[in-house]
Every structure is written in structure tokens, then in C-alpha cells.
Amino acid sequence: MSEKKHDFLFSYSSMSMLIRNPKLFHKEYILGERELRDEIYFKSGELFHCFLLEPENFNDKFAMLPSKLPTDNVRDVINKIFNDNVTEDIEVNKIPKGSIVLGNYAQRILDILVEKNLYQSLVDTTVKKVLVTGDSKRLDKIINNEGIEYFNALMDGYGKTVVDAALVGTAGEKARIMMENQKVQAFFEGSLPEVDVRKEMELRLEVKESKLPFGLKGIIDLVRVDHENHIVHIVDFKTTSKTLEAWKKDFETSEYMYWLQVMIYRLLILSLIPKEDKNSWSLKISFPVIDKHNNVYVFNVSQQSMLRWDKSSRGVFEIADWHLTNMKFDLPYEYEQNLVML
């Protein structure tokens, strides 16, 4: 690694994005052009974690539609309008929220539909001697009851995640089933001062305190500290559309790089332990997972895996350092270095 220190603090999600898609990382984390995370799996995961760890904060985090979410294409267009235009109108142009409606952005909607090549096959027709243009048909695909309702929910819940009743019901059910598992229940049980259980624990490892050329940060689902036995247990809850066996099989090769999450959380927790006490504390890491069939299993991480991922993570940290030092974000590292061959 270079000796240069970077001010950037990596989270697991930002570092894995840099490795997978440097161009998107540059846009979101260097230029600050963040977009709404609208994938259904992302919304479902957010809801699941909220119901499991902080159900009291549901209304602060989510805005709920009275009907179902629009299709992916419609949401993509409206989200782009919201990211590129509405936010600027509210925060920069100081336009009152009450005067902002989806119809204000008709021309912008048409431009986006051209960019995305959506509904371009619609053409002008004459119905009962009345001309119906292709553009009006395209706008009807977006500016309809579902689209307006979704847009209004984004406005009313500005800064919140918009969800529908079906997503809420599914995530709530999965959280309930997860919590009925006895091994999962045990993670939440504590008896101070012997055991300290902390949920949604936010940690930062600043550059000056790190041996790395950058800092780290993260929010750990649950940390269970056994003061009597000197054990820190990190617990990260997962939902998956796969079976338990498929999730386990794909763990190390998945694009989500869950093993990297383990190593970042490990470094964050170890940073809290005084140097002179590190040898007297042990670290455990578990992934309680609920699969597509609502089966629940707690995957514990072995020491052999920790050693293997420690070596792999050092390679990832070097790649992250290279991108930041050289400010190159066009292609992933192996392509930048001409290491990819057929």
C-alpha cells in the first residue's frame, strides 16, 4: 500500500461498490451524486432490519403507499425525476413542496423515456377524429393514478423509503419468524453488567487511528459483549431469495462480498479494544439467515475462514488504496492493470 493517507472512510457497501463498479463509486461517493436505492430487495432488506432491530422507528424511515408500487420502469422514471429535478427545485430553487406535481415535469419525463428507450413504439393515432399523439400515450404510462400516488408519497415522505403494504407484510412476517428462532432470541438476551447487547451499533475508525491508508465505518446489526468471558459477538441478519444451501455455497463468490463485511466489522470492533487487552478477548461472528422458504439458520464463521478472508481483505484494501491514490475509476483494478485475458 502507498504511504499516503486518504480522508475517505470506507463502509462495507462503498468498498464493495468500488471493487465491483469504480465508475458508480466515483459518481456516488466522490462526486456526491447519490441516487435513490429503489430495488425491491433493498427495500425488503431495510424493512426486515427495521422490524427486527428498531420497529419503533418505522414511521420515521418509511412512507407507505395505500396501494401497490408501480412497475420497475415507472419507478425508475419517477425516481430519476425526483433525483435530478425535484430535489433541486426544493433545496436550490426553493419551490414550495405544495406546488410541485408530477405533471410539472412532462417534458423531462419524455426526455427520460427517450434516454431509456421506453414506450418509443407508441405512435400518433386518431380516435373518433381526435388526434392522440405518441407523446401523450407515453406520458399516460407515467402520469397515471399509480405514478402520481408514488410521486406524492415521495414528496410526503421526503427522505423516507416508499413501500407498499405487500412489502411491509412480507418483511414483517420474515422478521417475526426470525425472532421466533431460539438461537436468534439468545442474541438479544443480556443481563448487565455481565452481558451488554447493542443494536444498530455505529462505529468509525478514523485514518489517524488506523494502520490502513483510509478509515472505516459501519453500522453493525447487533453486538453482544460478554464482559465476564471477554467475548465480543458480532451478529448480522440476512434475508435471501435463495435456499440456505445456495446462500452458503455462494457466500465467498457472491458479488455482495459478505466476507469483506466480516473483515471490516472485525477491524471496527478490534479498534475499541485497548492494545494491551487484545490478546485476552475473542471474537465471534454469526449470520442468522432466513431463506426463500422462511427457513432460519445461524451460520457461524470459523477461524479458518477468518484467516482466509483476512488475507483476501488485504488485497482488496490495496486495490481500494490504488484507486484513491491514482484517482482512477473508469474500470475495475484488474482491467486497469491489463490482468484480464480470455
N, C-alpha and C positions, 0 to 999 in steps of 0.2 A: 504494500500500500504506500501511497505517497505520504509525505510528512505534513502536507497541507491540511489544515483543519477547516471543515465546512460548517457553516452555521445551521445548515438544514438538519432537522430532526426527523428521522425516518420512523414511520409506523410500519407495521407488517404489510398493510394494504398498499402504502405508497412504494415500499421497496419491491414488493412482488409485481406491481404495475411497471416499475422501471425496468425490471428484468424482462417482462413479457412484451411491453409496449412502450419503449422510451419516448416516442413521439407524443403519446397520450399523457404520459407522466409530465413531460415538459409543458404541455398545454395546461394541465390541471394544477400542478404543484409549483412550477417555476413562473409561468405567466399568470397563474391565479384564475384561469378561465374554467372554473368548476361547473359541471353540468348536473342537473337533477339525476339521481340514481333511480331509474324507473323500472328496472327489470322486476318481474313478478317475484322471482326467487329472492331478490334483495329485500323487497317489501315484506315478504313472508318471513324472512330471517329476522328483520327488525321487529316485527310484531311478536314473533316467538320469544325473542330475548326480552322484550318489554314485559310480556305476560309472565315470564319465568322469573325475572330479576327485579323488575320495577313496575308492577301493574298499576301502582298509584299514579304513574306519570303518563298513562295512556293518552289522556286528553291534551296534554302539553306537547306530545310528539306526533299525534296523528289527527288528520281530518277525515271523517268518514262520509262517503257518498251514500245517499239514500237508495241508489240503485247500483247496477254493476259498472265496473270500469269499462271505458271504451276499448276498442281494439288496439293492438300494439301500434299500428300505423297512425291512428288518430291521436293516441297519446304522444307518440314521437313528435308529430307536428305541433301539437299544443305545447308540449314541453319546450320545444325549440323557440316558439313564440315567447313563452314565459322567460326562458333563459336570456334570449337575445334582445327582447324588446320590452316586455312588461317590467322586468326588474329595473332596467334603465329608466323607464318612464316614472316609476315610483321613486327610486332613490336619487336619480340625477335630475330628471325633468320636473320632479315634484308634482306630478299629476295626481290628483286625489283618487284614491282607490275606487271610490264610488262611481267615478265617471269612466272607468276602464271596463270595456266589454269585449268579448271575443270578436264581434263584428268590426271593431275598430281596425283590426289587422287583416282585413280581407286580402289586400294586395300582397302583403307579406306571406300569407298562407299560400296564395297561388305561386309565389316565387319558390317557397319551400317544396311544394308539390312538384314543381319542375326539377328542382335540385335532386329530389328523391325519386323522380320518375314514377310518381304515384298518380293513378287515375288519368293518365295522359291520353288514354284511348277514348275518353269521353269527348263527343263532338257536338257541334250545334245541331239542333233538331227543331222542327216546327210542330207544335202540338195545338190543334184547333186554331190554326193561323197565328199562333203566338210563338215567337222565336224563343227557344230555351238554349242558351249558349253553353258550350262545354265548360267554360269557367264557372258558370252558376251551378252546374251539376257538380263540379269539383268542390266548390265551397259548401254545397249541401252535404258532402261526405264528412265535413269537419264541423261546420256551424249547424249542428242539429241538437236535439234535446240532450243526448248523451255528452256531446262535445262541450256544449255550453255549461252543463251541470259540472263536468270535470274542471273546466276553466274556472268556474265560480268557486269550486272547492279549493282550487289552488290559491285563489285570491283570498277567500275567507280564512284559510289555514296557512297564510303566508309563512314560509319557514317550516311547515309541517309536511309529513308524508301523507299523501292522499291514498286511501284504501277503501275497499268496499266490504260489504257485510260478509261475503263469501270468504274473502281472505282472512278477515278477523275471526270468523268462526273456525276455519281450518287451523290457524295458528294457535288460537286459544285451546282447541282440543289437543293439539300436539303438546303444548305446554302442560296441560292437565295430566296427560298420560306420562310425560317425562317425570313430573313431580310425584306420581304415584309409585315410581320405582324406589324400592327401599334403599338401594345403594346411592341413588341421587339424593334422597331425603337426608342421608347421613352427611352429605357435604354441607348442608345448610345448618346442621345442628352444632351448637357451640355452647360452652359453659365458661364464661370469663372467670378468672383471668387465664385459665389453662388453655383454652382454645378461642382464637379470635377469627371470626368469619367476616370477610369483607366482600361486598358485591360491587360490580362495576368499578373496580379499583383503577384509578387513573395514575399512571406513572410516567416520569420523564427522566432520562439520563442525559444530562447536558454534555456538550462537547468537552468542556474542560474537565469533566469527571470521568470521561470515557477514554479507553485506550484506542478506540476507533477514531477515524478521521471525521466522524459525524456523530451526532447524538441520536438517541432513540426515544420513542414514546409509544404508549399503548394503553388501552383500557381492557383490563383482564376481567372476564366474566365473574369469576369467584376465586378468592384466595383464602385458604384455610391455614392459619398459623397455629401450630401446636407448640406452645412455648415450653411445655414440660419436656417433651421429647425432641425438641429442636427440629421440627419438620415443617417445611412450607409446601403446601399442596396447591398447585395451580389447576383450575378446572375450567375448561372451555366447552360450552354446549354447542352442538351442531345438529342441524336438520339436513336431510339429504333426500333427493328424489331417486336414489339408488337403494339397493338392498344393503344390509350391513356388510355382507361379504364383499360386494363390489366396492363399497366405500373403503374398506380396509385394503383391498387389492390395489386400488388406485391412489392410495394415500401419498406415497412418495413421488408418483409421477404426475399427479394432478396439477393442472395449471394454477390452482389456488395455493400451492406450495405451503400446505399446512405445517409441514416440518419446519419451515422457516419461521412461522409464527411461534412454534415451540421455542426456538433458539432465541428469538427476540424477547419473548416473555421471560425466559430464563435469565438473560442478561439484566433485564429490568429489575427482577426480584433480587438477584445477587447483588445489585448495586446498593440495596438497602441494608445489607448485612455488613457490619464493620469487618475490615480486612482480617483482624486478629481472630474473629469468630467464624470465618467462612468454613473452616475445616470441621467445626462442631455441628453445623447444620446440614441437613439433607433436603433434597428437592424431589418432589413427586409431581407428575403431570398426568392428567386424565382428560379424555374426551368422551363425555356422555353423548351418544348419538341416537337420534330417532330416525328410522328409515321410512321408505315409501309405504311400508305396511304397518307403520306405527310400532314396530319392534324397537325396544330400547336396550342398548348395551353400553357399558362403560369400558372404553378402550384405555388401558393404562400404557404409558410409554416406558419401554425397557431402557436400562442403562446402556446396552449395546447400541440401541437406536440413537440415544443421545450423543454417544461418541461419534457415530457415523454422521449425524446431522451437524455436529459441531464442525467437523472438517468441511462439509459441504457449505455451511453458512459462511465460513471464512472466504471461500471462493466467491460467494455472492456479494459479500461486503467489498471485496476487491473490485468486482465489476461495478458496483454502485459508486465506489470512490473514483474509478476511471471515468465514468460518465460525468460526474460532477466536476472533476478536475479539468477535463477536456471540454466540458460543456457541449458534448456531442449526444444528440438524442434522436437522430434520424432512424437508426436501425439498432436492433439488439446487439450486444457486445460481440457475439460470435460472428455476426455478419460484418460489423465494423472492422474486425480483425481478419477477415477473409478465411475463417476457420471452417466454413460450411461447404461441403462438397457433396456431389451426387454419387 
